[in-house]
Amino acid sequence: MRRILFAGVSAVASLALLILAPVGFADPPAPPTAAATPAPPSPQNRKQLERELKGFVANVTGSLMSDDPVQLWRMPVCPVLAGLPADQGEQVFAHLERTVRALGIPLGDTGCQPNFQIIVTSQPEPTIDALVKSQPTAFGDRRALQSFINTARPVRIYYSARLIGNGTGAMNMAVLSPTTGAPGTGPVGTNVEPTGGYAGVGMDKTSPRFQAGAEHPLVSVVAVVDLNRVAGFDWGQIADYVAMTGLTRVNLDAKFGDAPTILRLFSAEPKDRPTTLSDWDRALLRELYTTSASERDQRFEVALRMTHDIMP
């Protein structure tokens, strides 16, 4: 099944996307040679890995101590790709599709309403302007929109999420001041305290597990790939980067050091650039989608599960 669309799709029909010389796909890596069975990990190595993964989860999701649920898709992902020639676009889309399926994240059926737009262009600012004019309701967060427009990146990401209750009763949430963290306007459920952030989600003290009373599932993601800034990369790398940043809300300004992650694609030295999603990336996405978004310790739980996945 194919959900790939090009510049004629209604969501981007008004865009004049200028295509430059295509970026190629790298040759597939040689099959690995047989290796000796590794020795069982030592407790010290496991503890070190656990510490590193806790830091990684914190960097990706914003803060390990945050009570706000991690933003994920709670509906099938329906990607659309615009701005590449048909043959090359098919390759990029197929790569992205395989990645999402391998992670066990549901994809929409053919004809689904696009909610994950990937636009490839050499003119990102005019393209974003055209997108906002054609889809004003998809860019409701003015602060986030200004950052999306003004922060030049090889791949710009705009996230749109909806605050919903988790089915435990009233919408237990608090909208907090973005500058002070003090309670702002908005509904606050019974027995709920603000937890920081904007918009914040209150913790339901009546729940036996002290769960969040609401979450922010993703409802729309727009990725704008700047052709001027991705020269020298292959489209497999770019597709994996787009997948990683589009399947959960990522702190795009985080510093990942030497962590093995596709999120270092545009910050690492050329010789150190990751070629695909790493074991850490795949484990993070798998575990985020199998843990409860309403659990207060979701991030800690994800890091612990990742440790077991990577070092059984």
Secondary structure as UniProt FT lines:
FT   TURN            7..8
FT   HELIX           10..12
FT   TURN            13..14
FT   HELIX           43..61
FT   TURN            64..65
FT   STRAND          72..73
FT   STRAND          79..82
FT   HELIX           86..102
FT   TURN            103..104
FT   TURN            110..111
FT   STRAND          116..121
FT   HELIX           124..134
FT   HELIX           136..138
FT   HELIX           142..150
FT   STRAND          155..161
FT   STRAND          164..165
FT   TURN            178..180
FT   TURN            190..191
FT   TURN            198..199
FT   STRAND          203..204
FT   TURN            205..206
FT   TURN            208..209
FT   STRAND          211..212
FT   STRAND          214..215
FT   STRAND          218..226
FT   HELIX           227..229
FT   TURN            231..232
FT   HELIX           235..246
FT   TURN            252..253
FT   TURN            257..258
FT   HELIX           262..264
FT   TURN            265..267
FT   HELIX           270..272
FT   HELIX           279..288
FT   TURN            289..290
FT   TURN            293..294
FT   TURN            296..297
FT   HELIX           298..310
//
